[in-house]
Amino acid sequence: MKYIFIRDYRGAFPADLMCRSLGVGSSGFYAWLKRPESPRRRDNLRFC
């Protein structure tokens, strides 16, 4: 949930500042951004 928030608002605030404020590592956030969506997530989005 925190990573999604950071992704959605990084145009308004610096990502590293949000990571520190939310208590997550910026390296973890950027690694999460690069990961492909899981097959389960794709299936869930397809049915919505």
PDB file of N, CA, C, O and CB in Angstrom:
ATOM      1  N   MET A   1       0.806  -1.184   0.000  1.00  0.00           N
ATOM      2  CA  MET A   1       0.000   0.000   0.000  1.00  0.00           C
ATOM      3  C   MET A   1       0.861   1.264   0.000  1.00  0.00           C
ATOM      4  O   MET A   1       0.548   2.231  -0.694  1.00  0.00           O
ATOM      5  CB  MET A   1      -0.923  -0.011   1.188  1.00  0.00           C
ATOM      6  N   LYS A   2       1.936   1.254   0.773  1.00  0.00           N
ATOM      7  CA  LYS A   2       2.793   2.434   0.843  1.00  0.00           C
ATOM      8  C   LYS A   2       3.454   2.697  -0.502  1.00  0.00           C
ATOM      9  O   LYS A   2       3.556   3.842  -0.940  1.00  0.00           O
ATOM     10  CB  LYS A   2       3.857   2.265   1.933  1.00  0.00           C
ATOM     11  N   TYR A   3       3.906   1.618  -1.158  1.00  0.00           N
ATOM     12  CA  TYR A   3       4.562   1.792  -2.448  1.00  0.00           C
ATOM     13  C   TYR A   3       3.598   2.372  -3.480  1.00  0.00           C
ATOM     14  O   TYR A   3       3.994   3.199  -4.301  1.00  0.00           O
ATOM     15  CB  TYR A   3       5.126   0.458  -2.942  1.00  0.00           C
ATOM     16  N   ILE A   4       2.357   1.952  -3.444  1.00  0.00           N
ATOM     17  CA  ILE A   4       1.361   2.477  -4.380  1.00  0.00           C
ATOM     18  C   ILE A   4       1.159   3.966  -4.146  1.00  0.00           C
ATOM     19  O   ILE A   4       1.081   4.744  -5.097  1.00  0.00           O
ATOM     20  CB  ILE A   4       0.020   1.724  -4.236  1.00  0.00           C
ATOM     21  N   PHE A   5       1.076   4.362  -2.884  1.00  0.00           N
ATOM     22  CA  PHE A   5       0.931   5.777  -2.544  1.00  0.00           C
ATOM     23  C   PHE A   5       2.121   6.574  -3.070  1.00  0.00           C
ATOM     24  O   PHE A   5       1.946   7.629  -3.679  1.00  0.00           O
ATOM     25  CB  PHE A   5       0.797   5.959  -1.018  1.00  0.00           C
ATOM     26  N   ILE A   6       3.321   6.072  -2.838  1.00  0.00           N
ATOM     27  CA  ILE A   6       4.521   6.774  -3.293  1.00  0.00           C
ATOM     28  C   ILE A   6       4.527   6.885  -4.811  1.00  0.00           C
ATOM     29  O   ILE A   6       4.838   7.942  -5.360  1.00  0.00           O
ATOM     30  CB  ILE A   6       5.792   6.052  -2.806  1.00  0.00           C
ATOM     31  N   ARG A   7       4.183   5.798  -5.486  1.00  0.00           N
ATOM     32  CA  ARG A   7       4.133   5.823  -6.951  1.00  0.00           C
ATOM     33  C   ARG A   7       3.147   6.870  -7.456  1.00  0.00           C
ATOM     34  O   ARG A   7       3.447   7.613  -8.391  1.00  0.00           O
ATOM     35  CB  ARG A   7       3.751   4.444  -7.493  1.00  0.00           C
ATOM     36  N   ASP A   8       1.982   6.925  -6.843  1.00  0.00           N
ATOM     37  CA  ASP A   8       0.939   7.834  -7.303  1.00  0.00           C
ATOM     38  C   ASP A   8       1.244   9.298  -7.027  1.00  0.00           C
ATOM     39  O   ASP A   8       0.770  10.167  -7.759  1.00  0.00           O
ATOM     40  CB  ASP A   8      -0.358   7.472  -6.662  1.00  0.00           C
ATOM     41  N   TYR A   9       2.017   9.593  -5.998  1.00  0.00           N
ATOM     42  CA  TYR A   9       2.261  10.984  -5.609  1.00  0.00           C
ATOM     43  C   TYR A   9       3.686  11.459  -5.834  1.00  0.00           C
ATOM     44  O   TYR A   9       4.049  12.542  -5.373  1.00  0.00           O
ATOM     45  CB  TYR A   9       1.919  11.162  -4.179  1.00  0.00           C
ATOM     46  N   ARG A  10       4.502  10.679  -6.529  1.00  0.00           N
ATOM     47  CA  ARG A  10       5.883  11.119  -6.697  1.00  0.00           C
ATOM     48  C   ARG A  10       6.028  12.286  -7.663  1.00  0.00           C
ATOM     49  O   ARG A  10       7.110  12.867  -7.751  1.00  0.00           O
ATOM     50  CB  ARG A  10       6.722   9.975  -7.173  1.00  0.00           C
ATOM     51  N   GLY A  11       4.990  12.642  -8.381  1.00  0.00           N
ATOM     52  CA  GLY A  11       5.023  13.866  -9.178  1.00  0.00           C
ATOM     53  C   GLY A  11       4.851  15.103  -8.321  1.00  0.00           C
ATOM     54  O   GLY A  11       5.275  16.193  -8.706  1.00  0.00           O
ATOM     55  N   ALA A  12       4.231  14.941  -7.159  1.00  0.00           N
ATOM     56  CA  ALA A  12       3.971  16.071  -6.265  1.00  0.00           C
ATOM     57  C   ALA A  12       5.037  16.202  -5.180  1.00  0.00           C
ATOM     58  O   ALA A  12       5.322  17.305  -4.713  1.00  0.00           O
ATOM     59  CB  ALA A  12       2.601  15.922  -5.623  1.00  0.00           C
ATOM     60  N   PHE A  13       5.628  15.065  -4.777  1.00  0.00           N
ATOM     61  CA  PHE A  13       6.621  15.053  -3.702  1.00  0.00           C
ATOM     62  C   PHE A  13       7.789  14.177  -4.115  1.00  0.00           C
ATOM     63  O   PHE A  13       7.610  13.240  -4.893  1.00  0.00           O
ATOM     64  CB  PHE A  13       6.002  14.548  -2.370  1.00  0.00           C
ATOM     65  N   PRO A  14       8.984  14.462  -3.609  1.00  0.00           N
ATOM     66  CA  PRO A  14      10.131  13.597  -3.917  1.00  0.00           C
ATOM     67  C   PRO A  14       9.935  12.195  -3.340  1.00  0.00           C
ATOM     68  O   PRO A  14       9.498  12.041  -2.199  1.00  0.00           O
ATOM     69  CB  PRO A  14      11.432  14.214  -3.368  1.00  0.00           C
ATOM     70  N   ALA A  15      10.257  11.190  -4.125  1.00  0.00           N
ATOM     71  CA  ALA A  15      10.064   9.802  -3.701  1.00  0.00           C
ATOM     72  C   ALA A  15      10.895   9.477  -2.469  1.00  0.00           C
ATOM     73  O   ALA A  15      10.412   8.784  -1.573  1.00  0.00           O
ATOM     74  CB  ALA A  15      10.421   8.846  -4.835  1.00  0.00           C
ATOM     75  N   ASP A  16      12.131   9.958  -2.401  1.00  0.00           N
ATOM     76  CA  ASP A  16      12.965   9.632  -1.244  1.00  0.00           C
ATOM     77  C   ASP A  16      12.408  10.238   0.039  1.00  0.00           C
ATOM     78  O   ASP A  16      12.528   9.628   1.102  1.00  0.00           O
ATOM     79  CB  ASP A  16      14.392  10.119  -1.468  1.00  0.00           C
ATOM     80  N   LEU A  17      11.809  11.407  -0.032  1.00  0.00           N
ATOM     81  CA  LEU A  17      11.186  12.024   1.137  1.00  0.00           C
ATOM     82  C   LEU A  17       9.976  11.216   1.601  1.00  0.00           C
ATOM     83  O   LEU A  17       9.790  11.005   2.799  1.00  0.00           O
ATOM     84  CB  LEU A  17      10.769  13.469   0.822  1.00  0.00           C
ATOM     85  N   MET A  18       9.161  10.768   0.661  1.00  0.00           N
ATOM     86  CA  MET A  18       7.995   9.961   1.030  1.00  0.00           C
ATOM     87  C   MET A  18       8.427   8.618   1.611  1.00  0.00           C
ATOM     88  O   MET A  18       7.818   8.137   2.566  1.00  0.00           O
ATOM     89  CB  MET A  18       7.083   9.742  -0.191  1.00  0.00           C
ATOM     90  N   CYS A  19       9.470   8.007   1.050  1.00  0.00           N
ATOM     91  CA  CYS A  19       9.964   6.735   1.581  1.00  0.00           C
ATOM     92  C   CYS A  19      10.411   6.901   3.024  1.00  0.00           C
ATOM     93  O   CYS A  19      10.074   6.080   3.878  1.00  0.00           O
ATOM     94  CB  CYS A  19      11.124   6.199   0.722  1.00  0.00           C
ATOM     95  N   ARG A  20      11.165   7.953   3.304  1.00  0.00           N
ATOM     96  CA  ARG A  20      11.604   8.191   4.680  1.00  0.00           C
ATOM     97  C   ARG A  20      10.433   8.446   5.599  1.00  0.00           C
ATOM     98  O   ARG A  20      10.391   7.921   6.712  1.00  0.00           O
ATOM     99  CB  ARG A  20      12.564   9.363   4.738  1.00  0.00           C
ATOM    100  N   SER A  21       9.470   9.252   5.146  1.00  0.00           N
ATOM    101  CA  SER A  21       8.302   9.590   5.974  1.00  0.00           C
ATOM    102  C   SER A  21       7.447   8.363   6.270  1.00  0.00           C
ATOM    103  O   SER A  21       6.876   8.248   7.355  1.00  0.00           O
ATOM    104  CB  SER A  21       7.450  10.655   5.281  1.00  0.00           C
ATOM    105  N   LEU A  22       7.359   7.448   5.309  1.00  0.00           N
ATOM    106  CA  LEU A  22       6.521   6.262   5.482  1.00  0.00           C
ATOM    107  C   LEU A  22       7.292   5.067   6.053  1.00  0.00           C
ATOM    108  O   LEU A  22       6.712   4.010   6.304  1.00  0.00           O
ATOM    109  CB  LEU A  22       5.903   5.879   4.155  1.00  0.00           C
ATOM    110  N   GLY A  23       8.586   5.240   6.254  1.00  0.00           N
ATOM    111  CA  GLY A  23       9.380   4.186   6.871  1.00  0.00           C
ATOM    112  C   GLY A  23       9.702   3.023   5.967  1.00  0.00           C
ATOM    113  O   GLY A  23       9.798   1.886   6.430  1.00  0.00           O
ATOM    114  N   VAL A  24       9.873   3.286   4.683  1.00  0.00           N
ATOM    115  CA  VAL A  24      10.274   2.236   3.750  1.00  0.00           C
ATOM    116  C   VAL A  24      11.567   2.654   3.064  1.00  0.00           C
ATOM    117  O   VAL A  24      11.883   3.841   2.981  1.00  0.00           O
ATOM    118  CB  VAL A  24       9.156   1.955   2.702  1.00  0.00           C
ATOM    119  N   GLY A  25      12.299   1.684   2.583  1.00  0.00           N
ATOM    120  CA  GLY A  25      13.549   1.971   1.892  1.00  0.00           C
ATOM    121  C   GLY A  25      13.302   2.386   0.452  1.00  0.00           C
ATOM    122  O   GLY A  25      12.463   1.808  -0.239  1.00  0.00           O
ATOM    123  N   SER A  26      14.035   3.383   0.013  1.00  0.00           N
ATOM    124  CA  SER A  26      13.857   3.826  -1.372  1.00  0.00           C
ATOM    125  C   SER A  26      14.321   2.754  -2.355  1.00  0.00           C
ATOM    126  O   SER A  26      13.769   2.635  -3.449  1.00  0.00           O
ATOM    127  CB  SER A  26      14.624   5.134  -1.619  1.00  0.00           C
ATOM    128  N   SER A  27      15.339   1.969  -1.970  1.00  0.00           N
ATOM    129  CA  SER A  27      15.786   0.902  -2.870  1.00  0.00           C
ATOM    130  C   SER A  27      14.696  -0.150  -3.043  1.00  0.00           C
ATOM    131  O   SER A  27      14.525  -0.688  -4.137  1.00  0.00           O
ATOM    132  CB  SER A  27      17.074   0.249  -2.336  1.00  0.00           C
ATOM    133  N   GLY A  28      13.965  -0.445  -1.988  1.00  0.00           N
ATOM    134  CA  GLY A  28      12.846  -1.382  -2.077  1.00  0.00           C
ATOM    135  C   GLY A  28      11.740  -0.848  -2.956  1.00  0.00           C
ATOM    136  O   GLY A  28      11.120  -1.594  -3.714  1.00  0.00           O
ATOM    137  N   PHE A  29      11.492   0.454  -2.853  1.00  0.00           N
ATOM    138  CA  PHE A  29      10.466   1.067  -3.691  1.00  0.00           C
ATOM    139  C   PHE A  29      10.827   0.976  -5.168  1.00  0.00           C
ATOM    140  O   PHE A  29       9.997   0.594  -5.992  1.00  0.00           O
ATOM    141  CB  PHE A  29      10.260   2.525  -3.294  1.00  0.00           C
ATOM    142  N   TYR A  30      12.068   1.327  -5.502  1.00  0.00           N
ATOM    143  CA  TYR A  30      12.473   1.287  -6.906  1.00  0.00           C
ATOM    144  C   TYR A  30      12.544  -0.147  -7.438  1.00  0.00           C
ATOM    145  O   TYR A  30      12.274  -0.380  -8.616  1.00  0.00           O
ATOM    146  CB  TYR A  30      13.826   1.972  -7.079  1.00  0.00           C
ATOM    147  N   ALA A  31      12.898  -1.095  -6.593  1.00  0.00           N
ATOM    148  CA  ALA A  31      12.884  -2.506  -7.005  1.00  0.00           C
ATOM    149  C   ALA A  31      11.450  -2.950  -7.273  1.00  0.00           C
ATOM    150  O   ALA A  31      11.192  -3.675  -8.234  1.00  0.00           O
ATOM    151  CB  ALA A  31      13.537  -3.409  -5.920  1.00  0.00           C
ATOM    152  N   TRP A  32      10.523  -2.518  -6.431  1.00  0.00           N
ATOM    153  CA  TRP A  32       9.110  -2.845  -6.614  1.00  0.00           C
ATOM    154  C   TRP A  32       8.587  -2.278  -7.936  1.00  0.00           C
ATOM    155  O   TRP A  32       7.809  -2.933  -8.630  1.00  0.00           O
ATOM    156  CB  TRP A  32       8.277  -2.303  -5.437  1.00  0.00           C
ATOM    157  N   LEU A  33       9.015  -1.063  -8.283  1.00  0.00           N
ATOM    158  CA  LEU A  33       8.577  -0.452  -9.546  1.00  0.00           C
ATOM    159  C   LEU A  33       9.002  -1.277 -10.756  1.00  0.00           C
ATOM    160  O   LEU A  33       8.274  -1.355 -11.746  1.00  0.00           O
ATOM    161  CB  LEU A  33       9.136   0.964  -9.668  1.00  0.00           C
ATOM    162  N   LYS A  34      10.174  -1.889 -10.675  1.00  0.00           N
ATOM    163  CA  LYS A  34      10.716  -2.631 -11.818  1.00  0.00           C
ATOM    164  C   LYS A  34      10.148  -4.033 -11.951  1.00  0.00           C
ATOM    165  O   LYS A  34      10.254  -4.644 -13.014  1.00  0.00           O
ATOM    166  CB  LYS A  34      12.205  -2.716 -11.706  1.00  0.00           C
ATOM    167  N   ARG A  35       9.543  -4.551 -10.885  1.00  0.00           N
ATOM    168  CA  ARG A  35       9.005  -5.917 -10.927  1.00  0.00           C
ATOM    169  C   ARG A  35       7.798  -5.991 -11.847  1.00  0.00           C
ATOM    170  O   ARG A  35       6.953  -5.096 -11.835  1.00  0.00           O
ATOM    171  CB  ARG A  35       8.620  -6.395  -9.517  1.00  0.00           C
ATOM    172  N   PRO A  36       7.710  -7.048 -12.644  1.00  0.00           N
ATOM    173  CA  PRO A  36       6.515  -7.218 -13.472  1.00  0.00           C
ATOM    174  C   PRO A  36       5.314  -7.592 -12.598  1.00  0.00           C
ATOM    175  O   PRO A  36       5.474  -8.138 -11.507  1.00  0.00           O
ATOM    176  CB  PRO A  36       6.751  -8.301 -14.556  1.00  0.00           C
ATOM    177  N   GLU A  37       4.128  -7.294 -13.087  1.00  0.00           N
ATOM    178  CA  GLU A  37       2.921  -7.664 -12.353  1.00  0.00           C
ATOM    179  C   GLU A  37       2.810  -9.181 -12.271  1.00  0.00           C
ATOM    180  O   GLU A  37       3.173  -9.895 -13.205  1.00  0.00           O
ATOM    181  CB  GLU A  37       1.663  -7.064 -13.023  1.00  0.00           C
ATOM    182  N   SER A  38       2.309  -9.654 -11.154  1.00  0.00           N
ATOM    183  CA  SER A  38       2.136 -11.088 -10.987  1.00  0.00           C
ATOM    184  C   SER A  38       0.956 -11.562 -11.841  1.00  0.00           C
ATOM    185  O   SER A  38       0.058 -10.779 -12.150  1.00  0.00           O
ATOM    186  CB  SER A  38       1.916 -11.446  -9.492  1.00  0.00           C
ATOM    187  N   PRO A  39       0.958 -12.835 -12.219  1.00  0.00           N
ATOM    188  CA  PRO A  39      -0.174 -13.366 -12.993  1.00  0.00           C
ATOM    189  C   PRO A  39      -1.504 -13.199 -12.246  1.00  0.00           C
ATOM    190  O   PRO A  39      -2.536 -12.930 -12.862  1.00  0.00           O
ATOM    191  CB  PRO A  39       0.058 -14.852 -13.314  1.00  0.00           C
ATOM    192  N   ARG A  40      -1.474 -13.357 -10.937  1.00  0.00           N
ATOM    193  CA  ARG A  40      -2.709 -13.206 -10.165  1.00  0.00           C
ATOM    194  C   ARG A  40      -3.240 -11.778 -10.251  1.00  0.00           C
ATOM    195  O   ARG A  40      -4.444 -11.574 -10.406  1.00  0.00           O
ATOM    196  CB  ARG A  40      -2.472 -13.592  -8.699  1.00  0.00           C
ATOM    197  N   ARG A  41      -2.361 -10.798 -10.153  1.00  0.00           N
ATOM    198  CA  ARG A  41      -2.783  -9.387 -10.244  1.00  0.00           C
ATOM    199  C   ARG A  41      -3.374  -9.105 -11.623  1.00  0.00           C
ATOM    200  O   ARG A  41      -4.391  -8.422 -11.740  1.00  0.00           O
ATOM    201  CB  ARG A  41      -1.585  -8.429  -9.967  1.00  0.00           C
ATOM    202  N   ARG A  42      -2.736  -9.633 -12.662  1.00  0.00           N
ATOM    203  CA  ARG A  42      -3.267  -9.428 -14.022  1.00  0.00           C
ATOM    204  C   ARG A  42      -4.658 -10.026 -14.151  1.00  0.00           C
ATOM    205  O   ARG A  42      -5.550  -9.413 -14.740  1.00  0.00           O
ATOM    206  CB  ARG A  42      -2.326 -10.051 -15.076  1.00  0.00           C
ATOM    207  N   ASP A  43      -4.849 -11.235 -13.596  1.00  0.00           N
ATOM    208  CA  ASP A  43      -6.179 -11.868 -13.638  1.00  0.00           C
ATOM    209  C   ASP A  43      -7.206 -11.037 -12.885  1.00  0.00           C
ATOM    210  O   ASP A  43      -8.325 -10.841 -13.360  1.00  0.00           O
ATOM    211  CB  ASP A  43      -6.121 -13.286 -13.046  1.00  0.00           C
ATOM    212  N   ASN A  44      -6.825 -10.550 -11.715  1.00  0.00           N
ATOM    213  CA  ASN A  44      -7.762  -9.732 -10.926  1.00  0.00           C
ATOM    214  C   ASN A  44      -8.153  -8.471 -11.682  1.00  0.00           C
ATOM    215  O   ASN A  44      -9.321  -8.084 -11.665  1.00  0.00           O
ATOM    216  CB  ASN A  44      -7.142  -9.356  -9.567  1.00  0.00           C
ATOM    217  N   LEU A  45      -7.210  -7.830 -12.339  1.00  0.00           N
ATOM    218  CA  LEU A  45      -7.514  -6.611 -13.092  1.00  0.00           C
ATOM    219  C   LEU A  45      -8.376  -6.905 -14.309  1.00  0.00           C
ATOM    220  O   LEU A  45      -9.205  -6.086 -14.705  1.00  0.00           O
ATOM    221  CB  LEU A  45      -6.227  -5.922 -13.527  1.00  0.00           C
ATOM    222  N   ARG A  46      -8.179  -8.061 -14.893  1.00  0.00           N
ATOM    223  CA  ARG A  46      -8.952  -8.423 -16.073  1.00  0.00           C
ATOM    224  C   ARG A  46     -10.445  -8.605 -15.753  1.00  0.00           C
ATOM    225  O   ARG A  46     -11.303  -8.312 -16.586  1.00  0.00           O
ATOM    226  CB  ARG A  46      -8.391  -9.701 -16.683  1.00  0.00           C
ATOM    227  N   PHE A  47     -10.742  -9.083 -14.555  1.00  0.00           N
ATOM    228  CA  PHE A  47     -12.125  -9.346 -14.173  1.00  0.00           C
ATOM    229  C   PHE A  47     -12.842  -8.125 -13.600  1.00  0.00           C
ATOM    230  O   PHE A  47     -14.044  -8.181 -13.343  1.00  0.00           O
ATOM    231  CB  PHE A  47     -12.164 -10.459 -13.171  1.00  0.00           C
ATOM    232  N   CYS A  48     -12.131  -7.041 -13.400  1.00  0.00           N
ATOM    233  CA  CYS A  48     -12.771  -5.828 -12.841  1.00  0.00           C
ATOM    234  C   CYS A  48     -13.465  -5.015 -13.899  1.00  0.00           C
ATOM    235  O   CYS A  48     -14.047  -3.974 -13.594  1.00  0.00           O
ATOM    236  CB  CYS A  48     -11.747  -4.959 -12.140  1.00  0.00           C
TER     237      CYS A  48
END
